[in-house]
């Protein structure tokens, strides 16, 4: 970063908001300013108040600053490190390594970049396989697309994200970038240890703006991670999996910054610029001729209310929405994905093929009819249903159990070895359940297995030892 000789003076400090007067020339918006002893306090210019004053938001704590103190214009915006050397490392929003290892040799790029031009975007639609049955069958993800994991607190968003990283590095020769925005530092530390133990850290970069960071830093950490992802896509022509946990915290940080800057809040207290800020981040995630950035974003839904402006605005950017349900989690059906609320724009005959599309529709229809019958079963009992309805309920319950899956990342808690299931195996299992091939098997035989063959093998082994059911 080339420091200029442009100096200013602090006029006022209100929490994280700092007003600075520059007598000679006004630094442009997004410039990074340095104040305090050794320039330790970083301030980003967010608005120009008049011909001599700018208003900035501090990205680090403002303790020790006072009116009249000098401020130096760094001559450029916030920069993020890029290059091969950032792989297997952990950074903060300023690009400082936070994994207690020596700083890597890197190049630096501005975190503020324009999205790729429409002429350079790829128009091919390809499915991105995750190895997780319920996602690949009912809500396939798009290569170079954006998928959202929606759910309240504690329904398994982070577990599902870490499982996808595990499967991504195993299946695709891509780079994973994990961006933690306003989440718990414990999760970051656990993820680092798990990825190291799994031996997949060499193709991964982690960037964190933790819960205790100032709103300005949490607001910019997503842009820093995207700049790293764009380097691997555009310069190295590699596919990148960008995991953001949690995009709601990005919106929340923007809301805090907006409030500090004195902007009038819009609906439900959100910032008036919510749509623009989210679009500036999301539009950079794209599929180009060079490579693709596929993004999976956890979205915390406040009070499980899907009409919240943060959830609504995020929905509009996504090609797939995976909704996690507290009810499924309480029934022990993990991953706790609600197949009737989740959807994907990829689930069309033209993209996934006629057979896959027809199967997915049949599964949804079976599960929807079962949902309608649940009230009758609760009031009158299963015996009062017609034979056809009883058959449908059995089919739906077996499908629900088959769509559960043991994860590699939860082996230490469940003691069940993880399973990676190919799309062909997942479709084959669902098709055979819909044809009632397993009507004689107990439902529990299909719970927490990989491919459908495991159920028949377990059943044969059970018969052999004399306790079939």
C-alpha positions as CSV (number, residue, x, y, z in Angstrom):
1,X,0.0,0.0,0.0
2,X,1.6,3.3,-1.1
3,X,1.1,5.9,1.6
4,X,0.7,9.4,0.2
5,X,1.7,12.7,1.9
6,X,-2.0,13.7,2.1
7,X,-2.6,14.3,5.8
8,X,-5.8,15.2,7.6
9,X,-6.9,16.0,11.2
10,X,-9.6,14.3,13.2
11,X,-12.6,16.6,13.8
12,X,-14.9,14.3,15.8
13,X,-15.2,10.7,17.0
14,X,-18.5,9.0,17.8
15,X,-18.0,5.4,18.5
16,X,-16.7,3.8,15.2
17,X,-17.6,6.9,13.2
18,X,-14.7,9.3,12.6
19,X,-14.9,12.7,10.8
20,X,-11.6,14.0,9.3
21,X,-10.7,17.3,7.7
22,X,-8.3,17.2,4.8
23,X,-7.2,20.8,3.9
24,X,-5.4,20.0,0.7
25,X,-7.2,17.2,-1.2
26,X,-10.1,15.0,-0.3
27,X,-9.5,11.2,-0.4
28,X,-11.9,9.3,-2.6
29,X,-14.7,7.0,-1.1
30,X,-13.4,3.6,0.0
31,X,-9.9,5.0,0.7
32,X,-8.2,3.5,3.7
33,X,-6.9,6.0,6.2
34,X,-4.4,5.4,9.1
35,X,-4.6,7.1,12.4
36,X,-3.3,6.7,16.0
37,X,0.2,5.5,17.1
38,X,2.0,3.7,14.2
39,X,-1.2,4.1,12.1
40,X,-2.7,1.2,14.0
41,X,-6.3,2.4,13.6
42,X,-7.7,1.7,10.1
43,X,-10.6,3.9,8.9
44,X,-12.5,3.5,5.6
45,X,-13.9,6.6,3.9
46,X,-17.7,6.1,3.4
47,X,-18.9,9.6,2.5
48,X,-17.6,13.0,1.7
49,X,-19.4,15.6,3.8
50,X,-18.1,18.8,2.1
51,X,-15.1,20.2,0.2
52,X,-12.8,19.4,3.2
53,X,-14.4,16.8,5.4
54,X,-14.9,13.0,5.0
55,X,-16.7,10.6,7.3
56,X,-15.3,7.2,7.8
57,X,-16.0,4.0,9.7
58,X,-13.2,2.5,11.8
59,X,-12.3,-1.1,11.0
60,X,-10.3,-1.5,14.3
61,X,-11.0,-0.2,17.8
62,X,-10.8,3.6,18.2
63,X,-9.4,3.6,21.7
64,X,-6.7,6.3,22.1
65,X,-7.9,8.5,19.2
66,X,-8.6,12.1,20.0
67,X,-9.7,15.3,18.2
68,X,-6.8,17.1,16.5
69,X,-4.8,13.9,15.9
70,X,-3.2,13.5,12.5
71,X,-4.6,11.0,9.9
72,X,-2.6,9.7,6.9
73,X,-4.3,8.8,3.6
74,X,-2.9,5.4,2.5
75,X,-3.6,6.3,-1.2
76,X,-5.7,3.3,-1.9
77,X,-8.6,1.1,-0.7
78,X,-8.5,-1.9,1.6
79,X,-6.4,-4.7,0.1
80,X,-6.7,-8.5,0.2
81,X,-3.8,-11.0,-0.3
82,X,-3.9,-13.2,-3.4
83,X,-1.6,-15.9,-4.8
84,X,-0.7,-19.6,-4.3
85,X,0.8,-18.8,-0.9
86,X,-2.6,-18.1,0.7
87,X,-3.7,-21.7,0.3
88,X,-4.0,-23.6,3.7
89,X,-3.8,-20.3,5.6
90,X,-6.2,-18.4,7.8
91,X,-6.6,-14.6,7.5
92,X,-8.5,-11.6,9.0
93,X,-10.1,-8.8,7.0
94,X,-6.8,-7.0,6.6
95,X,-5.1,-10.0,5.1
96,X,-3.0,-10.7,8.3
97,X,-2.4,-14.4,8.9
98,X,-4.1,-15.4,12.1
99,X,-2.9,-19.1,12.2
100,X,0.3,-18.3,14.2
101,X,2.5,-19.1,11.1
102,X,4.8,-16.6,9.4
103,X,3.2,-14.2,7.0
104,X,3.1,-15.6,3.4
105,X,4.7,-13.9,0.3
106,X,1.6,-12.6,-1.5
107,X,0.4,-10.0,-4.0
108,X,-2.3,-7.5,-2.9
109,X,-5.5,-6.5,-4.6
110,X,-8.3,-4.1,-3.9
111,X,-11.4,-5.7,-2.2
112,X,-13.6,-3.4,-4.3
113,X,-13.9,-5.0,-7.8
114,X,-16.6,-4.8,-10.5
115,X,-18.5,-8.1,-11.3
116,X,-17.5,-9.8,-14.5
117,X,-19.1,-8.3,-17.6
118,X,-22.0,-10.2,-19.1
119,X,-20.0,-10.9,-22.3
120,X,-17.5,-13.0,-20.2
121,X,-20.1,-15.0,-18.3
122,X,-20.7,-18.6,-19.2
123,X,-24.2,-19.5,-20.3
124,X,-23.9,-23.3,-19.8
125,X,-25.9,-24.8,-16.9
126,X,-24.1,-27.7,-15.2
127,X,-25.1,-29.5,-12.0
128,X,-22.7,-29.4,-9.1
129,X,-22.8,-32.8,-7.3
130,X,-22.4,-32.7,-3.5
131,X,-22.6,-36.4,-2.6
132,X,-25.6,-35.7,-0.3
133,X,-28.6,-37.6,-1.5
134,X,-31.5,-35.2,-0.6
135,X,-29.7,-32.2,-2.2
136,X,-28.5,-34.0,-5.4
137,X,-32.0,-35.6,-6.0
138,X,-34.4,-32.8,-5.1
139,X,-32.6,-29.5,-5.2
140,X,-29.5,-29.9,-7.4
141,X,-26.9,-27.2,-7.1
142,X,-25.6,-25.2,-10.1
143,X,-21.9,-25.0,-10.9
144,X,-21.1,-21.3,-10.7
145,X,-24.4,-20.7,-9.0
146,X,-25.4,-19.5,-5.5
147,X,-27.2,-21.8,-3.1
148,X,-28.6,-20.7,0.3
149,X,-28.9,-22.8,3.4
150,X,-31.8,-21.2,5.3
151,X,-32.6,-22.0,8.9
152,X,-32.9,-20.7,12.4
153,X,-30.3,-21.1,15.1
154,X,-29.0,-24.6,15.8
155,X,-30.6,-26.6,12.9
156,X,-27.3,-27.6,11.3
157,X,-26.3,-25.0,8.7
158,X,-22.6,-25.0,9.7
159,X,-22.5,-28.9,9.8
160,X,-23.9,-29.1,6.3
161,X,-21.4,-26.5,5.1
162,X,-18.4,-28.4,6.5
163,X,-19.7,-31.6,5.0
164,X,-19.8,-30.0,1.6
165,X,-16.2,-28.7,2.0
166,X,-15.2,-32.3,2.8
167,X,-17.0,-33.7,-0.2
168,X,-15.8,-30.9,-2.5
169,X,-12.1,-31.5,-1.8
170,X,-12.6,-35.2,-2.2
171,X,-14.5,-35.0,-5.5
172,X,-13.6,-31.8,-7.3
173,X,-10.0,-30.7,-7.8
174,X,-11.0,-27.1,-6.8
175,X,-10.2,-24.6,-4.2
176,X,-12.4,-24.0,-1.2
177,X,-12.6,-20.6,0.4
178,X,-14.4,-20.4,3.8
179,X,-15.6,-16.9,4.8
180,X,-16.8,-16.6,8.4
181,X,-18.8,-13.4,8.8
182,X,-19.8,-12.5,12.4
183,X,-19.8,-16.1,13.5
184,X,-18.4,-17.8,16.6
185,X,-14.6,-18.1,16.8
186,X,-15.0,-21.6,18.2
187,X,-16.5,-22.7,14.8
188,X,-13.5,-21.3,12.9
189,X,-11.0,-23.0,15.2
190,X,-12.9,-26.4,15.0
191,X,-13.2,-26.1,11.2
192,X,-9.4,-25.5,10.9
193,X,-8.6,-28.5,13.1
194,X,-11.1,-30.8,11.3
195,X,-9.8,-29.8,7.8
196,X,-6.2,-30.3,8.9
197,X,-7.1,-33.7,10.3
198,X,-8.9,-34.6,7.1
199,X,-5.9,-33.6,5.1
200,X,-7.8,-31.1,2.9
201,X,-6.3,-27.9,4.2
202,X,-3.8,-27.5,1.3
203,X,-6.6,-26.6,-1.1
204,X,-8.4,-24.3,1.3
205,X,-8.3,-20.6,2.5
206,X,-10.1,-19.3,5.5
207,X,-11.0,-15.7,6.1
208,X,-12.7,-14.6,9.3
209,X,-14.4,-11.5,10.6
210,X,-15.6,-12.7,14.0
211,X,-18.6,-11.8,16.1
212,X,-16.4,-9.5,18.3
213,X,-15.0,-7.6,15.3
214,X,-16.3,-4.1,14.6
215,X,-19.2,-3.8,12.1
216,X,-16.9,-2.2,9.5
217,X,-14.6,-5.2,9.5
218,X,-17.4,-7.7,9.4
219,X,-19.0,-5.8,6.6
220,X,-15.8,-6.0,4.4
221,X,-14.6,-9.6,5.1
222,X,-17.0,-10.9,2.4
223,X,-15.4,-8.6,-0.2
224,X,-11.9,-9.8,0.9
225,X,-12.8,-13.5,0.5
226,X,-14.4,-12.8,-2.9
227,X,-11.2,-11.1,-4.1
228,X,-9.2,-14.2,-3.2
229,X,-11.8,-16.4,-5.0
230,X,-11.7,-14.2,-8.1
231,X,-7.9,-14.6,-8.3
232,X,-8.2,-18.5,-8.4
233,X,-11.0,-18.2,-11.0
234,X,-9.6,-15.6,-13.3
235,X,-5.8,-16.0,-13.0
236,X,-5.5,-19.7,-12.3
237,X,-8.7,-20.9,-14.2
238,X,-9.7,-23.1,-11.3
239,X,-13.2,-23.9,-9.9
240,X,-13.8,-22.3,-6.5
241,X,-16.2,-23.3,-3.8
242,X,-17.0,-20.2,-1.7
243,X,-18.7,-20.9,1.6
244,X,-20.1,-18.0,3.4
245,X,-21.2,-18.5,7.0
246,X,-23.3,-16.4,7.5
247,X,-24.6,-14.0,4.9
248,X,-27.2,-12.6,7.3
249,X,-24.4,-11.3,9.5
250,X,-23.1,-9.4,6.4
251,X,-26.5,-7.7,6.1
252,X,-26.5,-7.1,9.9
253,X,-23.0,-5.5,9.8
254,X,-24.3,-3.2,7.0
255,X,-27.3,-2.3,9.1
256,X,-25.0,-1.4,12.0
257,X,-22.7,0.7,9.7
258,X,-25.7,2.4,8.2
259,X,-27.1,3.2,11.7
260,X,-23.7,4.6,12.8
261,X,-23.5,6.7,9.7
262,X,-26.8,8.3,10.7
263,X,-28.9,6.9,7.8
264,X,-32.7,6.7,8.3
265,X,-33.6,3.0,8.7
266,X,-36.0,1.3,6.3
267,X,-38.4,-1.5,6.8
268,X,-38.0,-3.4,10.1
269,X,-34.9,-1.4,11.0
270,X,-32.8,-2.6,8.0
271,X,-30.6,-0.2,6.1
272,X,-32.1,1.7,3.1
273,X,-29.2,0.4,0.9
274,X,-29.8,-3.3,1.8
275,X,-30.6,-4.4,-1.8
276,X,-27.6,-2.6,-3.3
277,X,-25.1,-3.8,-0.8
278,X,-26.1,-7.4,-1.1
279,X,-26.1,-7.2,-4.9
280,X,-22.6,-5.7,-5.0
281,X,-21.4,-8.8,-3.2
282,X,-23.5,-11.5,-4.8
283,X,-23.1,-10.3,-8.4
284,X,-19.3,-11.0,-8.2
285,X,-20.0,-14.7,-7.7
286,X,-20.3,-15.9,-11.2
287,X,-19.5,-18.5,-13.8
288,X,-17.1,-17.2,-16.5
289,X,-15.2,-18.6,-19.5
290,X,-12.1,-19.0,-17.2
291,X,-13.7,-20.9,-14.3
292,X,-16.6,-20.8,-11.8
293,X,-17.2,-19.6,-8.3
294,X,-19.9,-21.8,-6.8
295,X,-21.2,-20.3,-3.6
296,X,-23.0,-21.9,-0.7
297,X,-24.2,-19.5,1.9
298,X,-25.7,-20.1,5.3
299,X,-28.6,-17.7,5.9
300,X,-29.8,-17.2,9.4
301,X,-33.5,-16.6,9.4
302,X,-34.5,-14.3,12.3
303,X,-37.2,-16.0,14.4
304,X,-37.7,-18.5,11.5
305,X,-39.6,-15.8,9.6
306,X,-39.1,-16.2,5.9
307,X,-40.8,-12.9,5.1
308,X,-37.9,-11.0,6.9
309,X,-36.4,-8.5,4.4
310,X,-32.9,-10.1,4.9
311,X,-34.2,-13.5,3.8
312,X,-36.4,-12.1,1.0
313,X,-33.5,-10.1,-0.6
314,X,-31.1,-13.1,-0.3
315,X,-33.7,-15.5,-1.9
316,X,-33.7,-13.3,-5.1
317,X,-30.0,-14.0,-5.8
318,X,-30.0,-17.7,-5.4
319,X,-30.3,-20.6,-7.9
320,X,-31.1,-23.1,-5.1
321,X,-32.7,-22.7,-1.7
322,X,-32.1,-25.4,0.9
323,X,-34.5,-24.9,3.9
324,X,-33.5,-26.5,7.1
325,X,-36.5,-27.4,9.4
326,X,-36.5,-27.6,13.2
327,X,-39.3,-30.2,13.0
328,X,-37.1,-32.5,10.9
329,X,-34.2,-32.1,13.3
330,X,-36.5,-32.9,16.3
331,X,-37.5,-36.2,14.5
332,X,-33.8,-37.1,14.1
333,X,-34.0,-36.8,10.3
334,X,-30.5,-35.4,9.4
335,X,-29.7,-33.5,7.3
336,X,-32.8,-31.7,8.5
337,X,-33.8,-30.4,5.1
338,X,-37.4,-29.7,4.3
339,X,-37.8,-31.1,0.7
340,X,-41.2,-29.3,0.2
341,X,-39.9,-25.8,1.0
342,X,-36.5,-26.2,-0.7
343,X,-36.2,-25.8,-4.4
344,X,-33.7,-25.3,-7.3
345,X,-33.8,-23.7,-10.7
346,X,-31.7,-26.6,-12.0
347,X,-34.5,-29.1,-11.4
348,X,-35.9,-28.9,-15.0
349,X,-36.0,-31.8,-17.6
350,X,-33.7,-29.8,-19.9
351,X,-30.9,-29.7,-17.3
352,X,-31.1,-32.8,-15.1
353,X,-32.8,-35.1,-17.7
354,X,-36.4,-36.5,-18.0
355,X,-35.8,-39.5,-15.6
356,X,-34.3,-37.4,-12.8
357,X,-37.0,-34.7,-13.2
358,X,-39.9,-37.2,-13.1
359,X,-38.5,-39.0,-10.1
360,X,-38.0,-35.7,-8.2
361,X,-41.6,-34.8,-8.9
362,X,-42.9,-38.2,-7.8
363,X,-40.9,-37.9,-4.5
364,X,-42.3,-34.4,-3.9
365,X,-45.8,-35.5,-4.6
366,X,-45.5,-38.5,-2.3
367,X,-44.1,-36.4,0.5
368,X,-46.7,-33.7,0.0
369,X,-49.6,-36.2,0.1
370,X,-48.2,-37.7,3.3
371,X,-48.0,-34.2,4.9
372,X,-51.7,-33.8,4.1
373,X,-52.6,-37.1,5.6
374,X,-50.6,-36.5,8.9
375,X,-53.5,-34.6,10.5
376,X,-56.0,-37.4,9.8
377,X,-53.4,-40.0,11.1
378,X,-53.0,-37.9,14.3
379,X,-56.8,-37.7,14.9
380,X,-58.0,-41.1,13.7
381,X,-54.9,-43.3,13.5
382,X,-53.3,-45.1,10.6
383,X,-55.9,-47.9,10.6
384,X,-58.7,-45.6,9.4
385,X,-56.9,-44.8,6.1
386,X,-57.7,-46.7,2.9
387,X,-55.2,-49.4,1.8
388,X,-53.9,-47.1,-1.0
389,X,-53.2,-44.3,1.5
390,X,-51.6,-46.7,4.0
391,X,-49.3,-47.8,1.2
392,X,-48.5,-44.1,0.3
393,X,-47.7,-43.4,4.0
394,X,-45.3,-46.3,4.1
395,X,-43.6,-45.2,0.9
396,X,-43.2,-41.6,2.1
397,X,-41.8,-42.7,5.5
398,X,-39.3,-44.9,3.8
399,X,-38.3,-42.1,1.4
400,X,-37.8,-39.8,4.4
401,X,-35.6,-42.3,6.1
402,X,-33.6,-43.1,2.9
403,X,-32.9,-39.4,2.4
404,X,-31.1,-39.2,5.7
405,X,-27.3,-39.7,5.6
406,X,-24.4,-40.1,8.0
407,X,-21.9,-37.3,7.6
408,X,-18.1,-37.6,7.7
409,X,-17.9,-34.4,9.8
410,X,-20.2,-35.9,12.5
411,X,-18.5,-39.3,12.8
412,X,-17.1,-38.5,16.3
413,X,-20.6,-37.7,17.6
414,X,-22.7,-40.4,15.9
415,X,-20.1,-43.1,15.6
416,X,-21.6,-43.8,12.1
417,X,-19.0,-43.8,9.3
418,X,-19.8,-41.0,6.8
419,X,-21.2,-41.8,3.3
420,X,-20.7,-40.2,0.0
421,X,-23.5,-41.2,-2.4
422,X,-23.4,-40.8,-6.2
423,X,-26.4,-39.3,-7.9
424,X,-27.0,-42.5,-9.8
425,X,-27.2,-44.5,-6.6
426,X,-29.5,-41.9,-4.9
427,X,-31.9,-41.9,-7.9
428,X,-31.9,-45.7,-8.1
429,X,-32.7,-46.0,-4.4
430,X,-35.6,-43.5,-4.6
431,X,-37.0,-45.2,-7.7
432,X,-37.0,-48.6,-6.1
433,X,-38.7,-47.3,-2.9
434,X,-41.4,-45.7,-5.1
435,X,-42.0,-49.1,-6.8
436,X,-42.6,-50.6,-3.3
437,X,-39.6,-53.0,-3.6
438,X,-38.9,-52.5,0.2
439,X,-42.4,-52.6,1.5
440,X,-41.4,-55.8,3.5
441,X,-38.4,-54.1,5.1
442,X,-38.8,-52.2,8.4
443,X,-38.5,-48.4,8.0
444,X,-35.5,-48.3,10.3
445,X,-33.5,-50.4,7.8
446,X,-33.4,-47.4,5.5
447,X,-32.4,-44.9,8.2
448,X,-28.9,-43.4,8.0
449,X,-27.5,-45.5,5.2
450,X,-25.7,-44.6,2.0
451,X,-26.9,-46.4,-1.1
452,X,-30.0,-48.6,-1.0
453,X,-27.9,-51.8,-1.2
454,X,-26.8,-51.3,2.4
455,X,-30.4,-51.9,3.5
456,X,-30.8,-55.2,1.7
457,X,-27.4,-56.3,2.9
458,X,-28.2,-55.5,6.5
459,X,-31.6,-57.3,6.2
460,X,-29.9,-60.4,4.9
461,X,-27.3,-60.3,7.6
462,X,-30.2,-59.9,10.2
463,X,-32.1,-62.9,8.8
464,X,-28.9,-64.9,8.9
465,X,-28.5,-64.2,12.6
466,X,-32.2,-64.9,13.3
467,X,-33.6,-61.4,14.0
468,X,-35.0,-60.0,10.8
469,X,-37.3,-57.2,11.9
